[in-house]
C-alpha cells in the first residue's frame, strides 16, 4: 500500500510539470508570433461557361408522312372479265407506253365492227341521196324551161289555159321534189355523222379494255387478279412516281397565318437521320372545322432516305436569329424574375436578365449579359449574391 501511494504521487508530479511547461510555452508564443485572421473564407465549387452567340429559332415539330408527289390509281374503265395483267408490284412503267391490263375486248371488238359497217351504210345512203338531188335538179331545170316557154306562148294566145296550168304545176312539183331531195341529202349527212360518232365511241370502248400507264413510276400496289369481274371505277393498280417525293403534315390552326408557301422552311428528319432543309410548297386554304388543323406539303429533293410511306418529323421554322445564349439550366427564378450568376474575381454576382427563344437546352438572353461574361452552370442553386466560388 505504501509503495502504490509513492508511485501515484510521482505520476501526479510529472503531469503537473508538463502542464506548467505547456502554459509557459504558449504564453511565450503569443508574445513573439504575428496575429492571424480569426475566420477562414469558404469557397463553393461550381462550373461556369462563357456566354455564346448561337442560332435561335421559333419552331414547331410535328410528325408527318412522305408521299409521292405524283401517283395514279388505275381503275377499270369498262365492265367485264379481267383477262390479263402484265405488270406486278415493283415493276417500272413508262407513261403512255407500258401496257398494264386488259378487260374482255371481244364484245367491244364486235361492237366496233358493227359501227364500222353502219358508217359504210350511212355513207352509201348519202351518195344515193346526192345522186337523187342531181337527177331531180335536172328534172326541175327542164320543168322550169317548159314553164317559161308555155308562159310565153300563153301570153301570145297560142296555148290554152289548161296547157299553161299543167306546165306551171309540173314546174312547182319539180321544185318541191328538188327540196325533198336536198332534205334527203341533209338527213343522210346527219346519219353519217351519227355513224362516225358511234364508231368513235366503239373504238374508245375497245381502247378502254386495254389500260396503259398514265404516269411514269413504279407499281406500288395490285388490287385485282386475272379472272375477276371488273366494274367501271374499280381500282386495279396503283403507280407512284418515286422520283418526286413530298413531306406532308398537319399543323394546329393558330399557325395558318404564319405559313407562307414558297418562303416558310422546314427541317426534315427521317428515321433519326437529318434529311436537310426544305421549303413548304403547299398550305391548305381551309382549316378542318373538327380537328382544327390544316395540311402543309413540301417537296423533298435528292434524299435517298425519302421513301414514300415513311414517317418523318417536320420542324417548321417560323423565325430564326442569332443572339447571346446561356445553358437553360443556368437561368434561375428569384423573386419571380429570371437571373443568372456571373463570375467575377472568384465571386458570383446575381444579375437579372431578359430571356427570348429557347432551343436545344439553350436560352436566348436579350438583355442583362454581354459577350464574354461567364455564368455559373452548375452549383448556382446554392449561391447567394457575392458568394466566393471556385470554378472547376
C-alpha positions in Angstrom: 0.0 0.0 0.0 2.8 2.5 0.9 4.6 1.6 -2.4 1.4 2.3 -4.5 0.9 5.7 -2.8 4.5 6.7 -3.6 4.1 5.8 -7.3 0.9 7.8 -7.6 2.5 10.8 -6.2 5.4 10.6 -8.7 2.9 10.4 -11.7 1.0 13.4 -10.5 4.1 15.5 -10.2 5.1 14.6 -13.8 1.7 15.6 -15.2 1.8 18.9 -13.3 5.2 19.7 -14.6 4.2 19.0 -18.2 1.1 21.2 -18.0 3.1 24.0 -16.4 5.7 23.8 -19.2 2.9 24.0 -21.9 1.4 27.0 -20.3 4.7 28.8 -20.2 5.5 27.9 -23.8 2.1 29.1 -25.1 2.5 32.4 -23.3 5.8 33.0 -24.9 4.4 32.1 -28.4 1.7 34.8 -28.2 4.3 37.4 -27.4 6.6 36.6 -30.4 4.2 35.3 -33.3 2.2 37.8 -35.6 -1.6 37.8 -35.2 -3.7 35.7 -37.7 -7.3 36.2 -39.0 -9.9 34.5 -37.0 -12.2 33.3 -39.9 -11.4 31.2 -42.9 -13.1 32.1 -46.3 -15.3 29.2 -47.6 -15.4 28.9 -51.4 -18.2 26.9 -53.2 -17.0 24.7 -56.1 -19.0 25.5 -59.3 -18.8 25.0 -63.0 -19.1 28.1 -65.3 -19.3 28.8 -69.0 -18.9 31.9 -71.1 -21.9 33.4 -72.9 -22.0 32.3 -76.5 -23.6 33.6 -79.7 -25.9 31.0 -81.1 -28.6 30.5 -83.6 -32.1 30.6 -82.1 -35.3 29.6 -83.8 -39.0 29.8 -83.1 -40.2 26.5 -84.4 -42.7 23.7 -84.2 -42.0 19.9 -84.7 -44.8 17.7 -85.9 -44.9 14.2 -87.3 -45.8 13.7 -90.9 -45.6 11.3 -93.8 -43.6 11.1 -97.0 -45.8 10.8 -100.1 -45.2 10.6 -103.9 -45.9 14.0 -105.4 -47.4 12.2 -108.4 -49.4 8.9 -108.2 -52.2 7.3 -110.1 -54.8 4.7 -109.1 -55.6 3.0 -112.4 -59.2 1.8 -112.5 -61.2 -0.3 -114.8 -62.9 1.9 -117.5 -65.2 -0.9 -118.8 -67.2 -3.7 -117.3 -66.2 -7.3 -117.8 -63.8 -10.1 -117.0 -60.2 -9.1 -116.2 -58.4 -11.2 -118.9 -54.7 -10.1 -118.3 -52.4 -8.2 -116.0 -49.0 -7.6 -117.5 -47.2 -5.9 -114.6 -46.6 -6.7 -110.9 -45.7 -4.7 -107.8 -42.3 -3.1 -108.0 -42.3 -3.0 -111.8 -41.2 0.2 -113.6 -43.7 1.7 -116.1 -43.4 4.5 -118.6 -46.3 6.9 -119.2 -48.2 6.2 -122.5 -46.1 3.1 -123.3 -46.3 0.4 -120.7 -49.5 -1.7 -121.1 -51.0 -2.7 -117.7 -54.0 -4.9 -118.1 -56.9 -5.9 -120.4 -60.6 -6.4 -119.8 -62.8 -8.6 -122.1 -62.1 -7.0 -125.5 -64.3 -9.4 -127.6 -67.6 -7.8 -127.2 -66.1 -4.3 -127.8 -64.4 -5.6 -131.0 -67.7 -6.8 -132.3 -69.4 -3.5 -131.5 -66.6 -1.7 -133.4 -67.1 -3.9 -136.4 -70.9 -3.1 -136.4 -70.1 0.6 -136.0 -67.8 0.5 -139.0 -70.4 -1.2 -141.1 -73.1 1.3 -140.1 -70.8 4.1 -141.1 -70.3 2.5 -144.6 -74.0 2.1 -145.0 -74.6 5.7 -144.0 -72.0 6.9 -146.4 -73.6 4.9 -149.2 -77.0 6.3 -148.4 -75.5 9.8 -148.6 -74.2 9.1 -152.1 -77.6 7.8 -153.2 -79.2 11.0 -151.8 -76.7 13.2 -153.5 -77.3 11.4 -156.9 -81.0 11.8 -156.4 -80.5 15.5 -156.0 -78.6 15.7 -159.2 -81.4 13.8 -161.0 -84.2 15.9 -159.5 -82.3 19.1 -160.1 -82.0 18.3 -163.9 -85.7 17.5 -164.0 -86.5 20.7 -162.2 -84.5 22.8 -164.7 -86.4 21.0 -167.6 -89.7 21.8 -166.0 -88.7 25.4 -165.5 -87.7 25.8 -169.1 -91.0 24.2 -170.3 -93.0 26.5 -168.0 -91.2 29.6 -169.3 -91.9 28.5 -172.9 -95.6 27.8 -172.3 -95.9 31.1 -170.4 -94.6 33.0 -173.4 -96.9 31.0 -175.7 -99.8 31.6 -173.3 -99.2 35.4 -173.5 -99.2 35.1 -177.3 -102.5 33.2 -177.1 -101.1 30.1 -178.7 -101.8 27.6 -175.9 -104.9 27.0 -173.8 -105.3 27.8 -170.1 -105.2 24.1 -169.3 -101.9 23.6 -171.0 -100.4 26.6 -169.3 -101.6 25.5 -165.9 -100.3 22.0 -166.4 -96.8 23.3 -167.2 -97.0 25.6 -164.2 -98.0 22.7 -161.9 -95.2 20.5 -163.3 -92.7 23.3 -162.6 -93.8 23.7 -159.0 -93.7 19.9 -158.4 -90.2 19.7 -159.8 -89.1 22.5 -157.3 -90.7 20.6 -154.5 -89.0 17.4 -155.5 -85.7 19.2 -155.5 -86.3 20.5 -152.0 -87.2 16.9 -150.8 -84.0 15.6 -152.5 -81.9 18.2 -150.7 -83.5 17.3 -147.4 -82.7 13.7 -148.0 -79.1 14.6 -148.5 -79.1 16.6 -145.3 -80.6 13.6 -143.4 -78.1 11.3 -144.9 -75.2 13.6 -143.9 -76.6 13.5 -140.3 -76.7 9.7 -140.4 -73.1 9.7 -141.5 -72.1 12.0 -138.6 -74.0 9.9 -136.2 -72.4 6.7 -137.5 -69.0 8.4 -137.2 -69.7 9.3 -133.6 -70.8 5.7 -132.9 -67.6 4.4 -134.4 -65.5 6.8 -132.3 -67.3 5.5 -129.2 -66.9 1.9 -130.2 -63.1 2.5 -130.8 -62.9 4.2 -127.4 -64.6 1.4 -125.7 -62.3 -1.1 -127.3 -59.3 1.0 -126.3 -60.6 1.2 -122.7 -60.3 -2.6 -122.5 -56.5 -2.2 -122.6 -55.0 0.1 -120.0 -51.7 1.9 -120.4 -49.6 3.6 -117.7 -50.8 7.2 -117.2 -47.6 8.3 -115.5 -44.1 7.0 -115.2 -43.0 5.4 -112.0 -43.3 2.0 -110.2 -46.3 -0.2 -109.5 -46.8 0.1 -105.7 -50.0 -1.9 -105.3 -52.0 -4.6 -107.2 -55.7 -4.9 -106.1 -57.0 -7.5 -108.6 -56.1 -10.7 -110.3 -56.9 -12.2 -113.7 -60.4 -13.8 -113.8 -62.0 -11.3 -111.5 -65.2 -9.5 -112.7 -64.5 -5.8 -113.1 -66.8 -2.8 -112.9 -66.2 0.7 -114.0 -64.2 2.6 -111.4 -62.7 -0.4 -109.6 -59.0 0.2 -108.8 -56.7 -2.5 -110.3 -53.2 -0.9 -109.8 -51.5 2.0 -108.1 -48.5 3.7 -109.6 -46.2 6.0 -107.7 -43.6 8.3 -109.2 -40.9 7.7 -106.6 -38.5 10.2 -108.2 -40.5 13.1 -106.8 -41.4 12.8 -103.0 -43.0 15.4 -100.8 -43.5 15.6 -97.0 -47.0 16.2 -95.7 -48.2 17.1 -92.2 -51.0 18.8 -90.3 -50.4 21.9 -88.1 -52.6 23.5 -85.5 -54.9 26.1 -86.8 -53.2 29.0 -85.0 -50.2 28.7 -87.3 -52.2 29.0 -90.5 -51.3 32.7 -91.0 -47.6 32.2 -90.3 -47.0 29.6 -93.0 -46.2 31.2 -96.4 -45.8 28.7 -99.3 -42.6 29.3 -101.1 -41.0 31.0 -98.1 -41.5 29.1 -94.9 -38.8 26.4 -94.4 -38.9 23.2 -92.5 -36.2 20.7 -91.3 -36.8 17.1 -92.2 -35.8 14.1 -90.1 -36.4 10.6 -91.4 -35.8 7.6 -89.2 -33.5 9.6 -87.0 -31.4 10.9 -89.9 -31.3 14.6 -90.9 -32.7 15.0 -94.4 -32.0 18.7 -94.8 -33.9 21.9 -95.0 -36.8 22.3 -97.5 -39.5 24.8 -98.4 -43.2 24.5 -97.9 -44.8 24.4 -101.3 -48.5 24.0 -100.3 -50.7 25.2 -97.5 -54.3 24.1 -97.3 -56.6 27.1 -98.0 -59.1 25.9 -95.3 -58.9 24.6 -91.7 -60.6 21.4 -90.7 -63.5 22.6 -88.5 -63.5 19.4 -86.5 -59.8 18.8 -85.9 -58.8 22.5 -86.1 -55.8 21.6 -88.3 -54.6 22.4 -91.8 -52.3 20.5 -94.2 -48.9 21.5 -95.4 -46.7 19.9 -98.1 -43.1 20.4 -99.2 -41.1 18.8 -102.0 -38.1 16.7 -100.8 -35.3 16.5 -103.4 -32.2 14.5 -103.5 -32.8 12.4 -100.4 -32.2 8.6 -100.7 -34.0 8.1 -97.3 -37.1 9.8 -98.6 -39.2 6.7 -99.4 -43.0 7.2 -99.9 -44.9 5.9 -97.0 -42.2 6.6 -94.4 -42.9 8.5 -91.2 -40.9 11.7 -90.8 -40.5 14.6 -88.3 -41.0 18.1 -89.8 -39.6 21.1 -87.8 -41.2 24.2 -89.2 -39.1 27.3 -88.6 -41.2 30.4 -88.3 -38.3 32.7 -87.2 -34.5 32.4 -86.8 -32.0 34.8 -85.5 -28.5 35.0 -83.9 -28.2 36.0 -80.3 -26.4 35.6 -77.0 -27.2 32.4 -75.2 -26.6 30.5 -72.0 -27.4 26.9 -71.0 -31.0 26.9 -69.8 -30.0 25.2 -66.6 -28.1 28.3 -65.6 -31.2 30.5 -65.5 -32.9 30.7 -62.1 -36.1 32.3 -60.9 -35.5 34.6 -57.9 -38.3 36.8 -56.6 -40.3 36.0 -59.7 -37.6 37.3 -62.1 -35.0 35.4 -64.2 -31.4 35.7 -63.0 -28.0 34.2 -63.6 -24.9 34.2 -61.5 -21.9 35.9 -63.2 -18.4 35.0 -62.0 -16.0 38.0 -61.5 -12.8 37.8 -59.5 -13.7 34.4 -57.9 -17.1 35.7 -56.7 -20.6 35.1 -58.1 -22.9 38.0 -58.6 -26.6 37.7 -59.2 -27.7 39.5 -62.4 -31.2 40.0 -63.6 -31.8 39.1 -67.3 -34.4 39.2 -70.1 -34.9 35.9 -72.0 -36.0 35.2 -75.5 -36.2 32.0 -77.5 -35.2 28.5 -76.2 -33.7 25.8 -78.3 -31.7 22.6 -77.6 -31.1 23.3 -73.9 -30.0 26.9 -74.5 -31.9 30.2 -73.7 -31.5 33.4 -75.6 -30.6 36.4 -73.5 -32.0 39.7 -74.9 -30.6 41.9 -72.1 -28.6 41.7 -68.9 -25.5 40.0 -70.3 -22.7 40.8 -72.6 -20.4 38.7 -74.8 -17.5 37.4 -72.6 -19.5 37.2 -69.4 -19.0 33.9 -67.5 -22.1 32.4 -65.9 -22.4 29.6 -63.4 -23.9 26.5 -65.0 -23.6 24.0 -62.1 -24.0 24.8 -58.4 -25.9 28.0 -59.0 -28.9 26.9 -56.9 -26.6 27.0 -53.8 -25.4 30.6 -54.4 -26.2 33.9 -52.9 -25.1 37.2 -54.3 -21.3 38.0 -53.8 -20.5 34.4 -52.7 -16.9 33.3 -53.1 -16.6 30.5 -55.7 -14.0 28.2 -57.1 -14.6 27.5 -60.8 -13.8 23.9 -61.7 
